[in-house]
Amino acid sequence: MKFKTKIVTLVVAFLAAISFALPSQVNAALNGIDVSSNNYGIDVSRVPADFAIVKATEGTGYVNSQFQTNAQQTLSSGKKLGIYHFLNAGDPIPQAEAFVKQVRPYIGKAVLVLDFEDTNYSKVQNANGVANAKRWLDYVYQQTGVRPWIYMSLSAENGLSWPADVIANYGIWIAQYNSYNPVYGYQPRDLFGSIKQWPSMTAFQYSSMGYLSGWGQNLDLSVFYGDRNTWDKYAAANGSTAPVTPVPSQPAKSNASSDTDYAQTGVFNPSATVNIRTGAGTGYASVGSYAPGESVIYDHVYIRGTYVWARYLSYSGRYHYVALGVNGGESYGSRSSNAQAYSHTYYTVQSGDSFWSIASKYGISMYTLAANNGKSIYSVIHPGESLYIR
């Protein structure tokens, strides 16, 4: 083992007296995949994912031969299940009937989704296609009590005229790829551009070239802006007149009456697991977490509406953020404002090392180790590479 230690002396400013309330957990996002016959032979239970969205039907005459197998693999492995229909041009009602017939056993257990995209043989991204999508969504809701999501590209959301009741009643899953380069592990990012009609995204598919353990070919990677309970509410056949409001797809706009910044430094020791985010808000991507027993040296404090956030500079050179707690109550942990010297530990990667083995040596989370170095747990690390430990 090789490591080196840097001593950084922090002269810590006085911290303003802010109190916090401790909820059961910090808001989280779920990472997952979608699969179809294009992924023939995949065992979803072997792939790391919080959820899997499985293709069931297309048009009126196609049923995915792997649908039942993949759906059962998803549920049996404790993952959240989604099921989708690929809309073709033509009458949407027979298509909806075919879909409902296949998904009936999963009603209340799965999020339902309409895939709204053009192909070489079927063009739906036009005014008539919008009307057909609405008819499909309404029919499925009437028959199941579940309000489906609708999946589409950002350009389709921006460029087509969507009825107000579709926007109000059905969540949107946006697809946008900034490149077709391989993405190793889940690496949610911000949307390039913005949605213009829906108030927020329910989910975001950010790559079609993702690679995860358990499957040797590329996969679609998505993030769902909510926790497992929120997913269950979308899947519930409760006849709700509106979908559950998800975590916003874009960071909330600043509210001058409640937002405050403090140029404060200190050390935060969480008493509960807190997410590491790319910005000071629950709408930003979660890239890791800190667990009790770990610590964060921060250089700035932000009050953003409900939450109070600490900013710190990761070894990768990027600023990351953790929630200190809720504005107006107790904290998610303890903070120290005493001036003291802190040892920063770095580890030089050896042949055969992995994030898991290195994290185990130092008693930290491999997710935190990866995130603090600007990586995911699926990133490749090379002998001789220096990793920031704490």
GINOR-V58335 format. One record per residue. N is the residue number from 1. OMEGA is omega in degrees with one decimal (NA if undefined). Layout:
BEGIN
n,omega
N,OMEGA
N,OMEGA
END
This chain:
BEGIN
n,omega
1,175.8
2,173.5
3,176.1
4,-175.5
5,175.0
6,177.8
7,179.4
8,178.5
9,-179.4
10,170.7
11,-166.7
12,178.6
13,177.5
14,-179.4
15,175.7
16,-178.2
17,178.6
18,178.9
19,-172.6
20,171.9
21,-173.7
22,173.8
23,-176.4
24,179.2
25,173.5
26,-179.6
27,-176.1
28,171.9
29,178.6
30,177.4
31,-178.4
32,-174.2
33,166.6
34,-174.8
35,178.2
36,177.2
37,174.1
38,178.5
39,-175.4
40,178.5
41,-179.6
42,171.6
43,-174.3
44,-178.0
45,-177.7
46,-177.2
47,179.0
48,-178.9
49,172.4
50,-179.7
51,172.5
52,178.2
53,-169.1
54,176.0
55,177.1
56,-171.0
57,171.9
58,-177.9
59,179.5
60,-171.6
61,-176.0
62,171.1
63,178.7
64,-176.6
65,-179.8
66,-174.1
67,-176.3
68,-179.7
69,-178.7
70,178.2
71,179.9
72,176.6
73,-179.7
74,-177.2
75,-176.2
76,179.3
77,175.6
78,178.4
79,173.5
80,-173.8
81,168.0
82,-179.4
83,-176.9
84,173.9
85,177.7
86,-175.4
87,171.0
88,173.6
89,-177.4
90,-176.4
91,-177.1
92,-174.3
93,174.4
94,177.2
95,178.8
96,178.5
97,178.8
98,178.5
99,-178.2
100,178.7
101,-177.7
102,-172.3
103,-175.1
104,-179.0
105,-175.5
106,-179.2
107,-176.6
108,179.9
109,-172.3
110,167.2
111,177.9
112,-171.9
113,170.2
114,177.1
115,-174.2
116,179.1
117,179.1
118,168.7
119,177.6
120,-176.1
121,-177.1
122,-179.9
123,-179.2
124,-175.7
125,178.7
126,-175.8
127,179.0
128,178.1
129,176.4
130,178.7
131,178.6
132,177.7
133,178.1
134,179.5
135,178.8
136,-178.8
137,-178.5
138,-178.7
139,-179.7
140,176.9
141,-179.5
142,-175.8
143,-172.9
144,-173.3
145,179.5
146,177.5
147,-176.0
148,164.3
149,169.2
150,-177.9
151,178.5
152,175.7
153,176.5
154,-178.8
155,177.9
156,176.9
157,-178.1
158,-165.9
159,-179.8
160,-179.5
161,-175.9
162,-179.7
163,-177.4
164,-178.0
165,172.9
166,179.1
167,-175.8
168,-168.5
169,-174.9
170,179.0
171,-177.7
172,176.5
173,-174.5
174,173.7
175,175.6
176,179.1
177,178.0
178,176.4
179,175.1
180,174.8
181,178.6
182,175.8
183,-175.9
184,-176.3
185,-179.4
186,179.3
187,180.0
188,-179.8
189,174.5
190,174.7
191,172.8
192,-170.6
193,-179.2
194,171.5
195,-172.0
196,-175.5
197,174.3
198,179.1
199,179.9
200,174.8
201,170.3
202,178.8
203,-175.6
204,174.0
205,-169.9
206,177.7
207,171.0
208,-176.8
209,179.2
210,177.5
211,-178.9
212,175.9
213,179.5
214,178.6
215,-171.6
216,-178.9
217,-177.0
218,179.7
219,169.7
220,178.3
221,-179.7
222,171.9
223,175.8
224,-175.2
225,179.0
226,178.6
227,-176.9
228,178.1
229,178.1
230,176.8
231,-178.6
232,178.8
233,175.1
234,-177.7
235,-173.8
236,176.2
237,-173.0
238,177.7
239,-179.3
240,179.7
241,178.3
242,179.9
243,172.1
244,-179.6
245,-178.5
246,169.6
247,-176.5
248,179.1
249,178.1
250,178.5
251,-178.8
252,177.6
253,-178.0
254,175.7
255,-172.5
256,-177.0
257,-176.2
258,-176.6
259,-179.0
260,176.7
261,177.0
262,175.3
263,-175.6
264,175.4
265,-179.9
266,179.0
267,179.5
268,177.5
269,-174.5
270,174.1
271,174.9
272,179.1
273,179.6
274,-179.1
275,169.4
276,-177.6
277,-178.2
278,177.6
279,-177.3
280,179.1
281,-179.1
282,177.0
283,178.7
284,-177.0
285,173.0
286,-175.4
287,-179.7
288,179.8
289,170.1
290,-178.6
291,175.1
292,-176.5
293,175.1
294,-179.1
295,-179.0
296,173.3
297,-173.1
298,-177.2
299,-179.5
300,177.5
301,180.0
302,167.3
303,-179.0
304,179.1
305,-175.3
306,-170.0
307,171.5
308,-171.7
309,172.3
310,178.4
311,174.1
312,-180.0
313,179.8
314,-179.9
315,-179.7
316,-177.5
317,179.3
318,172.4
319,172.8
320,-172.5
321,173.5
322,177.6
323,175.0
324,-179.4
325,-178.4
326,-177.9
327,175.7
328,-179.1
329,-179.4
330,-174.7
331,173.0
332,-178.6
333,-178.8
334,177.9
335,178.3
336,177.9
337,-179.8
338,175.6
339,-179.3
340,178.9
341,179.8
342,179.1
343,175.6
344,-175.8
345,177.8
346,-178.7
347,177.0
348,-175.6
349,176.7
350,177.1
351,179.9
352,178.9
353,172.2
354,176.2
355,-178.6
356,-176.6
357,179.5
358,179.6
359,-179.9
360,179.8
361,-174.3
362,176.3
363,178.7
364,178.3
365,177.6
366,177.9
367,177.4
368,178.6
369,-179.5
370,-176.9
371,-179.1
372,177.1
373,176.7
374,-176.1
375,167.2
376,-178.7
377,179.7
378,178.3
379,177.1
380,173.3
381,-171.3
382,175.0
383,-178.1
384,179.3
385,-179.7
386,178.9
387,175.2
388,-178.7
389,179.3
390,NA
END
